[in-house]
Amino acid sequence: KCTTLHEISEYLISALGRSSTPKVRVQVLKLITRSMGHKVTSRRPDSSLCDAVVACVEDGVLDVRQAAFTAAAAMMRVTGPATVLARIEEINMEPKRRAKLVQLAAQCTSA
Protein backbone atom coordinates (compact mmCIF):
# COMPACT_ATOMS: atom_id res chain seq x y z
CA LYS A 1 0.00 0.00 0.00
CA CYS A 2 1.22 3.48 -0.83
CA THR A 3 1.02 6.27 1.69
CA THR A 4 -0.41 9.49 0.36
CA LEU A 5 0.56 13.00 1.30
CA HIS A 6 -2.91 13.53 2.75
CA GLU A 7 -2.51 10.59 5.11
CA ILE A 8 0.64 12.02 6.66
CA SER A 9 -0.09 15.74 6.34
CA GLU A 10 -0.73 16.26 10.06
CA TYR A 11 2.68 14.74 10.84
CA LEU A 12 4.32 16.93 8.21
CA ILE A 13 2.67 20.04 9.58
CA SER A 14 3.83 19.13 13.07
CA ALA A 15 7.39 18.59 11.81
CA LEU A 16 7.35 22.00 10.11
CA GLY A 17 6.57 23.71 13.40
CA ARG A 18 9.06 25.89 15.25
CA SER A 19 9.63 23.20 17.86
CA SER A 20 11.51 20.98 15.39
CA THR A 21 15.11 21.48 14.36
CA PRO A 22 15.96 23.29 11.11
CA LYS A 23 17.37 20.07 9.64
CA VAL A 24 14.04 18.31 10.20
CA ARG A 25 12.13 21.21 8.60
CA VAL A 26 14.43 21.14 5.55
CA GLN A 27 14.01 17.38 5.09
CA VAL A 28 10.22 17.59 5.42
CA LEU A 29 10.10 20.40 2.85
CA LYS A 30 12.23 18.29 0.50
CA LEU A 31 9.81 15.39 0.96
CA ILE A 32 6.88 17.66 0.10
CA THR A 33 8.72 18.92 -2.98
CA ARG A 34 9.45 15.39 -4.17
CA SER A 35 5.89 14.23 -3.61
CA MET A 36 4.50 17.23 -5.50
CA GLY A 37 6.82 16.46 -8.39
CA HIS A 38 5.22 13.09 -9.11
CA LYS A 39 2.49 13.02 -11.69
CA VAL A 40 0.47 10.63 -9.51
CA THR A 41 -0.41 13.44 -7.11
CA SER A 42 -4.12 13.47 -7.78
CA ARG A 43 -5.36 15.59 -4.88
CA ARG A 44 -4.46 19.10 -3.97
CA PRO A 45 -2.53 19.53 -0.74
CA ASP A 46 -4.50 20.53 2.33
CA SER A 47 -4.71 24.24 2.96
CA SER A 48 -3.11 23.73 6.37
CA LEU A 49 -0.11 22.06 4.69
CA CYS A 50 0.10 24.98 2.28
CA ASP A 51 -0.03 27.37 5.25
CA ALA A 52 2.81 25.50 6.96
CA VAL A 53 5.01 25.64 3.85
CA VAL A 54 4.33 29.34 3.31
CA ALA A 55 5.09 30.00 6.99
CA CYS A 56 8.51 28.37 6.51
CA VAL A 57 9.33 31.05 3.92
CA GLU A 58 9.55 33.41 6.91
CA ASP A 59 11.95 31.11 8.81
CA GLY A 60 15.14 32.61 10.20
CA VAL A 61 17.33 29.80 8.84
CA LEU A 62 18.44 30.24 5.22
CA ASP A 63 18.31 26.52 4.34
CA VAL A 64 14.74 26.26 5.60
CA ARG A 65 13.71 29.34 3.60
CA GLN A 66 15.27 28.00 0.41
CA ALA A 67 13.60 24.61 0.84
CA ALA A 68 10.29 26.37 1.54
CA PHE A 69 10.53 28.38 -1.69
CA THR A 70 11.21 25.18 -3.62
CA ALA A 71 8.28 23.40 -1.95
CA ALA A 72 5.99 26.39 -2.56
CA ALA A 73 6.95 26.39 -6.25
CA ALA A 74 6.17 22.67 -6.46
CA MET A 75 2.79 23.27 -4.80
CA MET A 76 2.04 26.05 -7.26
CA ARG A 77 2.70 23.70 -10.16
CA VAL A 78 0.17 21.22 -8.75
CA THR A 79 -2.50 23.55 -7.35
CA GLY A 80 -1.97 26.64 -9.42
CA PRO A 81 -0.45 29.83 -8.04
CA ALA A 82 -3.71 31.24 -6.68
CA THR A 83 -3.75 28.83 -3.72
CA VAL A 84 -0.29 29.77 -2.48
CA LEU A 85 -0.64 33.48 -3.29
CA ALA A 86 -3.88 33.60 -1.30
CA ARG A 87 -1.97 32.28 1.72
CA ILE A 88 0.73 34.94 1.51
CA GLU A 89 -1.94 37.64 1.55
CA GLU A 90 -3.06 36.37 4.97
CA ILE A 91 0.33 36.77 6.63
CA ASN A 92 2.52 39.83 6.94
CA MET A 93 5.33 38.64 4.68
CA GLU A 94 8.50 40.59 4.00
CA PRO A 95 8.19 42.33 0.59
CA LYS A 96 11.31 40.67 -0.89
CA ARG A 97 10.03 37.21 -0.04
CA ARG A 98 6.56 38.05 -1.30
CA ALA A 99 8.09 39.24 -4.59
CA LYS A 100 10.07 36.03 -4.93
CA LEU A 101 6.92 33.91 -4.45
CA VAL A 102 5.06 36.04 -7.00
CA GLN A 103 7.94 35.54 -9.43
CA LEU A 104 7.78 31.76 -8.86
CA ALA A 105 4.04 31.90 -9.48
CA ALA A 106 4.60 33.71 -12.77
CA GLN A 107 7.10 31.05 -13.81
CA CYS A 108 4.57 28.31 -12.98
CA THR A 109 1.88 29.87 -15.14
CA SER A 110 4.23 30.40 -18.07
CA ALA A 111 5.70 26.87 -17.91
Buried (B, 14 or more C-beta within 10 A) or exposed (E): EEEEBBEBBEEBBEBBEEEEEBEBBBBBBEBBBEBBEEEEBEEBBBEEBBBBBBBBBBBEBEEBBBBBBBBBBBBBBBBBBEBBBEBBEEEEBEEEBBEBBBEBBEEBEEE
